[in-house]
Amino acid sequence: MITKTLENLVKHAEAWPREDQEELADYARVIEARRTGLYATSETERRAVTAGLAEADHGTFVDEDTVRAADIRRRL
């Protein structure tokens, strides 16, 4: 059963810009992963992983600072 607070938040979120909705979904995926032990990647994450693997195949890597900045766990 969904709480009234969450129900209201979702209703409001429908009017948010797509970027903000995606951010909320990212937080929800992290919570779901913590609860289940399984993390479902977003389409954006899948594209980034595919691009990263292609770069690795070509010997192209990003620096440590870029990796730290992209780590969502540091923003939670």
N, C-alpha and C positions, 0 to 999 in steps of 0.2 A: 504494500500500500504506500502510495506517495504522500509525503507530508504536505500540508497546505503551503508551507513556506517554499518548498521546492516547486510545487505546482505553480505558484505565483511567479517565481523566478523564471521558470521555463516560458511562461506566457509572455513575460516582459522581454526575455531574450529573443523571442521571435522577431521583435522589432529592431534588434541590434544589428550593426553592420556584420557582414559575413566574418570579417577578421576577429571580431569580439566573440562571435558564436564559436568559431574554431578554437579560440583560446579557452573558452569554457569547456568545450569537448575535450581538450587536452588535459585539463585538470581532472575531469571525470574519468578519463582513461587511466590516469595515474592512480586514482582512488580504486578503480576496478582492479587494476593490476595488483595493488597492495592486498586487496581482499581475496583475490582468486589465485594470485601467483602467475597469472597470464596477462601479457600486455598486448593489446590490439593496436597495431600501428595505423596511423592516419594515412590517407593517400599522399599527403605532402611528405610524410616521413618515408613512405615506400619509394617515392621518386628520389628523395635525397639519398637513401641507401643505394639505390640503383646507380645514381650518378657517382657516389663515392666509390662504389666497387669498380666502376669503369675507370675512374681516376687512379685507383690503386693498381689496376691492371696496366696502366700506362706509367706507373711510377710517380704519380703526382699526389702529394700529400699536403694537408693544411698544417699550419703551425699550432703549437700547444695553446696559445691564447685564443685562437678561433674555436678550438675544440671546447675549451672552458666556457666561452661565451655561448655556445650552442647547447650546453648541457642543461636541459629543462629542470633537472633535479636541484640545481643550484638556485633556481628562481622560485622554488616552492617554499 
